[in-house]
Amino acid sequence: MRILLFIFIFLVSVLIVKGQEIQPTDSTFLQLGDGSEDIETFQMEDTTHSPRLAALYSAILPGMGQFYNEKYWKIPIVYALGVLAASQIKNNHQNYLLFSNIYFNINNGNEEEIENYLTRFPNVESAQRQIDRYKRDRDYWIILSGLFYVLQIVDATVDAHLREFNINQDLSLKIKPSIQSSPYNNMHAGLSLNFRLK
C-alpha cells in the first residue's frame, strides 16, 4: 500500500512540474511615436476554449478532457491509474469472497471442502481477520479510484483555464549577494531576491 501511495505522489508531482513549463507566447510589438517606447500586446490563441467543456468531457470519459486540452501525454497516466485501481478492487474483492466462503464453511463444520486452508486458518478469528482486511483494502481502493476520477476532471479544468494565461518572457527572479547594515551599525552579508518586470 505504501508503494502505491508513493507512486501516486510521484505521478502527481510529475503533473505539477510538467504544468509549470513556460509556453511560448504569441506577442506583437507596436511602436509608438519615435520608436523609443515598445508596448507589448498579447493575443489570445484560442478564445473559444472552454474550461467547462473540458470538465464535461473528462466527466463523461476520463482522459477526454486532456485530449481536448491537447495534453496527450497525460492520457496514459489517467488510464494507468484507472487500471491499477480497478485491478486492486477486483483482487481484493475476490479474496474477500474467498475468505468469506472459508469463514462460512468453518462455522458450519464443512472441513472437507476447505482442507487446504485449515492449516493457515485453524480458527474462525483468523479467517475473520482476513475478511476484514480484504474488505478494508477493497473499500480504500474504491475511494482512491473516486479520487483519481475527480483529480483528472480538476486537472482538465485547470489546464483549460491556464491555456489562455500568458506569461511575459521578461519576468525574472535573480538572487544576488548583498551587504546590509543594521540599526547598530553592523554590516551583514546575505542574499537578496530581485524581481525584474521588463
N, C-alpha and C positions, 0 to 999 in steps of 0.2 A: 504494500500500500504506500510505503514511503517512496519507493522508486517511482511509482506512478504520479505521486504528488510532485516529486522533483521534475519529472518530465513535463507535467502541466505548467509548473512555474517557469521552466526553461522556455517552453513554447510561447507563453505569454510575454516573457521578456524579449524574445526574438521579434514578436509582433510589434512591441513598443519601440524597439531600436529601429526596425525597418520603417516604422511610421515617422521617425524623426529625420529621414533623409530629405535634403533640400531639393525641391523640384525646380526645374528651370522655369523662369517666368517669361511671359510674352509682354515685353515692355516697349514703349515707344517714347523717344525723347523729342520734345518740342523746344525749339529755340525761340526766345522772345527778344525783341529789340536787337541789340548789337551782338547777341550770341554769348554774352558773358554769363547768363543765368540759364541753367538747364532745369527744366521741370520734367519730372518723370511721371508718366501716367501709366497705369496698369489696365490692361484689357482682360476681361474675363474670357477664359477659353470656351466655356460651355455654360450658359446661363440657364439652360433647361434641365440640368442635372438635379434631381430631387432626392434629398435625404429620406423623405417619406416613402418614395418609391423603392429606394434601396432597402429600407427596413421591411417593406411589404414583401419584396422579392425574397429576402432572407427568411422571413417568417413562413412563406409558402414552401420554399425548397432551400434547405441550408446550402450555402455556397453561392446561391444565385445573386445575392446582393454584392458579394465580392466580384463576381463576374460582371455585374452591371457597373461597378466602380473601376473595372479594368485592373484589379489586383489579383491576377490569375494565380500567383504563387501561393496565395492563402487558401485556395480551394482544396488542395491535397491535405493541408493541415486540418481543415474543418472536417473532412471525411475521415481522416485518420483518427481523430478524437472520437468521432461518432462510432466508427467500427470498434475501437478499443472499448468504449463504454458498453456497446451492445454485446460484445463477446464476454465481458466481465459479468454483465447482468445475466446472460444465458448460462454461463458456467456456475455462477453462484446459485441460480435458481434450480439447476439440475442437481447440484449437490444438496440443496435444501430438500428437494423432493426425495432424493435417495435416503438421506438420514431420517426424514420423516417416516419413510417406509420401514426402515430399520427399527426406529423407535416404536412404531405400531406393532411390528412383529415381536419385539422383545416383550412388550406389555402383554401381548396375547399368548405368549409362550410358543411361538412358531419357530423354534430354534433350527429346524431342518432347512428352512428357507434362507437363513442368514448365517450359516455355519462359518463362512469366511470372515464375517465381521465380528463374531463373538469374541475372538482373541483381542481385537482392538477395542471393543466396547463391551466389556463384561457386564456393565450395569446400565440402567436407564439414564442415570445422571450424565454419563459421558456422551451418550447419543444426544441427549437434550442440549448439552453444551455446543455440540457440532451444529445442531439445528439452529440454535440462536446465533451462532457465529455466521453461518452462511446466509441467514435471513438478514442480519445486520449489514453484511457486506453487500448483498443484493440491493438493499434499500439505499445504502450510501451511493452506489453506482447509478441508481435511478436519479437521485438528487444531483449527482455530478453531471449526468447527461442532460438534465434540465438546465443546469448552469452553462454547459457548453453551448446549448441551443440559444440561450439568451445572450451569451457572450458574442456569438457570431452575428446576431442581429445588431447588437450595440456596435460591434466593430464595423459593420457595413454602414450604419448610420453615421458614425463619426468620420469614417473615410469620405462619405459623400459630403458632409459638412466641410471638411478640410480640403476638398478638391478645389474649391474656389478661393481658398485662403492663400494670399500672395505673401511671399517673403522677399523683402528687398535684399539683394546680394551685398549691399554696402553695410549692413548691420554686422558689427563685430564686437568681440569682447577680447580685450588684451590684459594680460597680467604683467605688471611691471614692478620692479623693485622701487621702494620709496623710503625716504627718511623723513620722519615726522618728529616734531618737538612736542613735549608735554607741557602742562602748566608749570612744572617745576624746573623748566629749562634743561630737561634731559632729552637727548636725541635717541630715537628708537628706529631701528631698521625694520622694514616689513614689506608686505606686498600690497599693491593697490590694483583694483579692478577698474579698467577704463572702458566705458561703452562708447562706441563710435556709431553715430547715426548719420552717416554720409559726410 
